[in-house]
Amino acid sequence: MAVEVADKGLVTVFGGSGFVGRHVVRALLRRGWRVRAAVRRPDLAGHLQPLGMVGWVQPVQANLRFRWSVDRAVEGADAVVNLVAIPYASGRQTFEAVHVFGARAVAEATRKAGIGRLVHVSAIGADPEATSDYARTKGRGEAAVRETMPGAVILRPSLVFGPEDNFFNRFAGLARILPALPLIGGGRTRFQPVFVGDVAHAIADSVEGKAKAGTTFELGGQEVKTFRECMELILDVTERKRLLVPMPFPVAALAAAVLQYLPKPLLTSDQVRQLRTDNVVSEAAEKEGRTLAAFGIQPDTLAAILPTYLSRFRARGQFDRRSRAEA
């Protein structure tokens, strides 16, 4: 017997094929929303199709730098989610173009189409006066969204972790081939890693009107970890012994000046500047209830999630049954 699923409407998700995007798409589909995934390369978004029933996921081409494609992507939608962000600038994909111009384009297109619900995903540390280009343009993008759609819900996650993340996976991969891992700035920068599934849950709740309009939420996990503690956790989960070498910020900046020119930069000067500032939920957000708790979400822990996807980096593979005592 066929199972009927309630059709709540259509949500356009900009950046739906990315790391956070695929989890947001899954969360929305499970709740009965149809999804239009607006991405630069629809031909590379095939992995989204199996997440829902036939016809419920529609990848479409859209580039935030071209306003006409943004307008087309939101036509007929009931809600809009903007997840688009870049970790470093490349060619015409600059921070200004994506984080500021793009954020405003999505907000203006949403308002023009008469859509009342917009969820904009930013980042903790977003500030128009920040020293790093990433954080500064994120802050200016938030301002553009607020100016255009005051009722938009803005979500600022800390470091997001999950199966496809670019932080824990990257350093676990480096630990597989390098004898030591760098502790930029001495490894003292603090993060509040938040599981991608929890972030997706909060976004889906916001789409469904469960977040107060016009509010900015800061999303962090249960634990605050320093850069050093994150590296130690990676080594523990992957069962590897590596040196942790402090790298002062001036030295890291010199290294980044070279590494940022690789096709896929290992480190950029702007990322070094970002690491000078802690990435944790603010006291104001905690006091005002603008955190995951507002959504009734009990955050998943690093200890519970990391082994599910970092075990593949163990020396003897993820299916090794030997205990650590035997090793």
PLY file of the C-alpha trace (Angstrom):
ply
format ascii 1.0
element vertex 327
property float x
property float y
property float z
element edge 326
property int vertex1
property int vertex2
end_header
0.00 0.00 0.00
1.38 3.41 -0.96
2.36 5.74 1.84
1.01 9.26 1.51
3.37 12.10 2.42
2.00 15.55 3.13
3.18 18.16 0.63
3.98 21.26 2.68
5.19 23.26 -0.27
8.38 24.19 -2.10
11.63 25.47 -0.59
14.43 26.89 -2.72
17.78 26.04 -1.14
20.72 28.00 -2.52
23.85 25.88 -2.07
21.78 22.73 -1.66
24.45 20.39 -3.02
27.17 21.37 -0.55
28.22 19.89 2.77
25.51 21.55 4.87
23.13 21.70 1.93
22.66 17.97 1.47
21.71 17.61 5.14
19.27 20.52 4.91
17.69 19.01 1.81
17.29 15.67 3.61
15.77 17.32 6.69
13.23 19.26 4.61
12.24 16.24 2.53
11.64 14.17 5.65
9.24 16.83 6.87
7.23 16.82 3.66
8.74 19.76 1.79
9.67 19.65 -1.86
13.10 21.12 -2.60
14.53 23.15 -5.44
18.30 22.97 -5.04
19.74 26.11 -6.62
23.39 25.39 -7.44
26.07 26.49 -9.90
26.50 22.95 -11.28
23.18 21.03 -11.35
24.97 18.20 -13.17
26.96 17.59 -9.97
23.89 17.52 -7.71
22.72 14.02 -8.60
23.48 12.80 -5.07
20.44 14.74 -3.86
17.91 12.82 -5.95
17.81 9.63 -3.81
17.09 11.67 -0.67
13.40 12.07 -1.54
10.58 10.67 -3.61
10.74 10.93 -7.38
10.23 14.53 -8.44
10.60 16.00 -4.96
14.18 17.24 -5.51
14.81 19.54 -8.46
18.36 20.83 -9.02
18.39 24.11 -10.98
21.24 26.32 -12.16
21.79 29.52 -10.23
24.79 31.73 -9.55
24.46 34.46 -6.94
26.59 36.75 -9.10
23.84 36.75 -11.76
20.65 38.24 -10.41
18.42 36.86 -13.18
19.30 33.30 -12.18
18.46 34.06 -8.55
15.07 35.53 -9.51
14.29 32.46 -11.60
15.30 30.06 -8.81
12.83 31.48 -6.27
9.81 31.64 -8.58
6.85 29.80 -7.04
8.69 28.91 -3.82
7.09 29.13 -0.38
10.36 29.69 1.48
14.02 30.35 0.68
17.23 29.19 2.37
20.62 30.69 1.53
23.58 28.49 2.46
26.09 29.79 -0.06
29.54 30.62 1.31
33.14 30.18 0.23
36.15 29.39 2.48
38.52 31.32 0.21
38.27 33.58 -2.82
38.94 32.15 -6.27
38.68 34.02 -9.54
35.35 35.81 -9.80
34.06 33.98 -6.72
35.20 36.67 -4.32
34.01 37.16 -0.73
32.37 40.42 -1.77
30.54 38.81 -4.68
29.27 35.77 -2.79
28.80 36.92 0.81
27.57 40.47 0.20
26.23 40.90 -3.33
24.90 37.32 -3.34
23.20 37.63 0.05
21.49 40.85 -1.03
20.46 39.30 -4.37
18.74 36.37 -2.63
16.98 38.67 -0.16
15.82 41.06 -2.89
14.62 38.21 -5.12
12.74 36.66 -2.18
11.02 39.96 -1.36
10.24 40.67 -5.02
8.60 37.23 -5.37
6.39 37.93 -2.37
7.90 35.11 -0.31
7.68 35.89 3.39
10.14 33.39 4.80
13.92 33.63 4.31
16.56 31.74 6.29
20.07 33.11 5.85
22.98 31.03 7.14
25.98 33.11 8.18
28.75 32.28 10.68
29.74 33.05 14.25
32.14 35.96 14.16
30.36 37.73 11.30
31.08 41.43 11.80
31.23 44.31 9.28
34.28 45.58 11.21
36.16 42.26 11.42
39.80 42.06 10.35
39.35 38.95 8.20
37.71 39.30 4.79
35.54 36.23 5.43
34.05 37.49 8.69
33.74 41.09 7.48
31.84 40.18 4.30
29.68 37.74 6.25
28.75 40.63 8.54
28.01 42.94 5.63
25.93 40.19 4.03
23.84 39.92 7.19
23.31 43.69 7.13
22.18 43.51 3.50
19.68 40.77 4.35
18.33 42.69 7.36
17.99 45.87 5.28
16.08 44.03 2.57
14.03 41.58 4.65
13.95 42.59 8.34
11.96 39.47 9.22
14.58 37.04 7.90
15.97 34.47 10.32
19.77 34.48 10.44
21.66 31.46 11.77
25.31 31.70 12.76
26.89 28.27 13.27
30.32 27.71 14.79
32.65 25.14 13.20
30.31 22.61 11.55
31.35 18.97 11.66
29.97 15.90 9.93
30.85 13.20 7.38
31.79 15.62 4.60
33.32 18.43 6.69
36.48 20.19 5.60
38.11 20.53 9.02
38.28 17.21 10.84
38.56 15.26 7.58
41.35 17.52 6.34
43.51 17.23 9.44
42.84 13.50 9.77
44.04 13.16 6.19
47.16 15.20 6.90
47.89 13.05 9.97
47.93 10.04 7.68
50.86 11.38 5.66
52.68 13.89 7.89
54.76 13.22 11.02
53.40 16.36 12.73
50.38 18.65 12.74
50.65 22.44 13.08
49.01 24.28 15.97
48.37 27.67 14.42
48.71 30.42 16.97
49.79 27.83 19.51
46.48 25.99 19.18
44.69 28.26 21.65
41.82 29.40 19.39
38.51 28.14 20.79
35.72 26.55 18.74
32.28 25.25 19.65
31.86 22.51 17.00
28.25 21.85 16.04
26.97 18.73 14.24
25.68 19.36 10.73
22.51 17.39 11.48
21.66 19.76 14.33
22.25 22.77 12.08
19.98 21.25 9.42
17.30 20.64 12.05
17.43 24.30 13.11
17.21 25.46 9.49
14.21 23.22 8.80
12.52 24.51 11.98
13.13 28.07 10.80
11.58 27.29 7.41
8.51 26.03 9.25
8.17 29.23 11.24
9.40 27.82 14.56
12.01 30.56 14.94
11.11 34.14 15.84
11.20 36.30 12.73
13.97 38.86 12.59
16.16 36.98 15.06
19.83 36.07 14.76
20.70 32.73 16.36
24.17 31.43 17.23
24.56 27.66 16.92
27.23 25.85 18.89
27.63 22.32 20.20
27.86 21.04 23.76
31.61 21.46 24.07
34.09 24.27 23.59
37.39 22.92 22.25
40.69 24.62 21.55
42.48 24.03 18.27
44.93 21.80 20.16
42.12 19.77 21.71
40.56 19.26 18.28
43.86 17.93 16.94
44.26 15.65 19.97
40.75 14.32 19.44
41.49 13.60 15.77
44.61 11.65 16.70
42.73 9.74 19.39
39.88 8.72 17.05
42.24 7.76 14.22
44.59 5.97 16.65
47.67 7.78 15.41
50.59 9.34 17.22
51.83 12.59 15.74
53.75 15.57 17.02
51.72 18.73 17.61
53.95 21.63 16.72
53.01 25.18 17.81
53.12 27.62 14.91
53.04 31.29 15.98
50.72 33.52 13.99
53.55 35.39 12.19
55.03 32.07 11.03
51.57 30.80 10.00
51.02 34.00 8.03
54.27 33.45 6.12
53.32 29.84 5.35
49.84 30.90 4.26
51.31 33.49 1.89
52.65 30.53 -0.12
50.04 27.81 0.54
47.13 30.04 -0.50
48.25 29.84 -4.13
47.72 26.09 -4.36
44.71 24.99 -6.49
42.99 23.99 -3.24
44.71 26.12 -0.58
45.78 24.30 2.58
45.85 27.62 4.41
45.22 31.25 3.47
46.28 34.51 5.03
42.64 35.32 5.71
42.14 32.03 7.56
45.11 32.86 9.77
43.44 36.17 10.61
40.20 34.32 11.42
42.03 32.05 13.85
43.04 35.04 15.94
39.43 35.22 17.18
37.55 32.56 19.16
34.59 30.97 17.38
32.10 30.34 20.17
28.52 31.30 21.02
28.41 34.74 22.64
27.23 35.38 26.19
24.49 37.63 24.81
23.09 34.83 22.64
23.17 32.44 25.61
21.36 34.88 27.91
18.76 35.79 25.30
18.06 32.18 24.32
19.26 32.60 20.74
20.98 29.20 20.56
20.14 25.62 19.60
18.17 25.38 22.84
15.56 27.69 21.27
14.80 24.88 18.83
14.66 22.23 21.54
17.80 20.60 20.14
20.20 18.70 22.39
23.47 18.94 20.42
25.27 15.78 19.37
28.79 15.47 20.75
32.07 15.13 18.92
32.78 11.87 20.75
29.55 10.36 19.42
29.90 11.47 15.81
33.60 11.69 14.86
34.30 7.92 15.05
31.50 7.28 12.56
33.47 8.93 9.76
37.07 9.41 10.89
37.66 5.71 11.57
38.54 5.31 7.88
41.75 7.23 8.59
43.03 4.60 11.04
46.26 2.91 10.04
44.58 -0.49 9.71
41.30 0.84 8.29
37.86 1.42 9.72
36.96 -2.28 9.98
39.93 -3.26 12.16
38.52 -5.14 15.17
41.67 -5.02 17.24
41.32 -3.20 20.54
43.72 -0.41 21.36
45.20 -2.54 24.13
46.08 -5.24 21.60
47.55 -2.63 19.24
0 1
1 2
2 3
3 4
4 5
5 6
6 7
7 8
8 9
9 10
10 11
11 12
12 13
13 14
14 15
15 16
16 17
17 18
18 19
19 20
20 21
21 22
22 23
23 24
24 25
25 26
26 27
27 28
28 29
29 30
30 31
31 32
32 33
33 34
34 35
35 36
36 37
37 38
38 39
39 40
40 41
41 42
42 43
43 44
44 45
45 46
46 47
47 48
48 49
49 50
50 51
51 52
52 53
53 54
54 55
55 56
56 57
57 58
58 59
59 60
60 61
61 62
62 63
63 64
64 65
65 66
66 67
67 68
68 69
69 70
70 71
71 72
72 73
73 74
74 75
75 76
76 77
77 78
78 79
79 80
80 81
81 82
82 83
83 84
84 85
85 86
86 87
87 88
88 89
89 90
90 91
91 92
92 93
93 94
94 95
95 96
96 97
97 98
98 99
99 100
100 101
101 102
102 103
103 104
104 105
105 106
106 107
107 108
108 109
109 110
110 111
111 112
112 113
113 114
114 115
115 116
116 117
117 118
118 119
119 120
120 121
121 122
122 123
123 124
124 125
125 126
126 127
127 128
128 129
129 130
130 131
131 132
132 133
133 134
134 135
135 136
136 137
137 138
138 139
139 140
140 141
141 142
142 143
143 144
144 145
145 146
146 147
147 148
148 149
149 150
150 151
151 152
152 153
153 154
154 155
155 156
156 157
157 158
158 159
159 160
160 161
161 162
162 163
163 164
164 165
165 166
166 167
167 168
168 169
169 170
170 171
171 172
172 173
173 174
174 175
175 176
176 177
177 178
178 179
179 180
180 181
181 182
182 183
183 184
184 185
185 186
186 187
187 188
188 189
189 190
190 191
191 192
192 193
193 194
194 195
195 196
196 197
197 198
198 199
199 200
200 201
201 202
202 203
203 204
204 205
205 206
206 207
207 208
208 209
209 210
210 211
211 212
212 213
213 214
214 215
215 216
216 217
217 218
218 219
219 220
220 221
221 222
222 223
223 224
224 225
225 226
226 227
227 228
228 229
229 230
230 231
231 232
232 233
233 234
234 235
235 236
236 237
237 238
238 239
239 240
240 241
241 242
242 243
243 244
244 245
245 246
246 247
247 248
248 249
249 250
250 251
251 252
252 253
253 254
254 255
255 256
256 257
257 258
258 259
259 260
260 261
261 262
262 263
263 264
264 265
265 266
266 267
267 268
268 269
269 270
270 271
271 272
272 273
273 274
274 275
275 276
276 277
277 278
278 279
279 280
280 281
281 282
282 283
283 284
284 285
285 286
286 287
287 288
288 289
289 290
290 291
291 292
292 293
293 294
294 295
295 296
296 297
297 298
298 299
299 300
300 301
301 302
302 303
303 304
304 305
305 306
306 307
307 308
308 309
309 310
310 311
311 312
312 313
313 314
314 315
315 316
316 317
317 318
318 319
319 320
320 321
321 322
322 323
323 324
324 325
325 326
